[in-house]
Amino acid sequence: MRLAEQASAERADLALEAARAASDKKAERIVILDVSKHLVIIDHFVICSGNTERQVHTIADEVERRLAASNAVKPRRREGNREARWVVLDYIDFAVHVFHKEERDYYDLERLWADAPRVAFTESGRSGVSAPTNQEEQDEPTATAEAT
């Protein structure tokens, strides 16, 4: 594996670890966008939401704690902490956006970056890059969801 590919894989792993940390604190609608082809300054956006300001704080704190403990990585900046409606953790190569659910619906980053591929994320930790999908496809129930 070339050095650039290895570095890219490591950054994707950090974004996945951030998503897992958010999931552990019951974050909702977790999405990882690969924006590396669109932006030269950042590779991934991890986007998630909480139902209350306290949960938004808790999710952001857990992501920060987990990445510091497991990878010795700390965010370069943390914004929005006081209001806890949209907290951004800037890790230079990727950013974690933790929204209050109302702000997430209003700003709709997924729509703004609709052409960016999504990195598949499940709580079991499996991942892979998938093509962007339109909203109708996202709203369709999956076979496993129907079976439950």
Secondary structure as UniProt FT lines:
FT   HELIX           3..24
FT   TURN            25..26
FT   STRAND          28..34
FT   TURN            36..38
FT   STRAND          44..50
FT   HELIX           53..71
FT   STRAND          77..79
FT   TURN            81..83
FT   STRAND          86..90
FT   STRAND          94..100
FT   HELIX           101..107
FT   HELIX           109..112
FT   TURN            113..115
FT   STRAND          118..121
FT   TURN            123..124
FT   STRAND          127..130
FT   HELIX           135..139
FT   HELIX           143..147
//
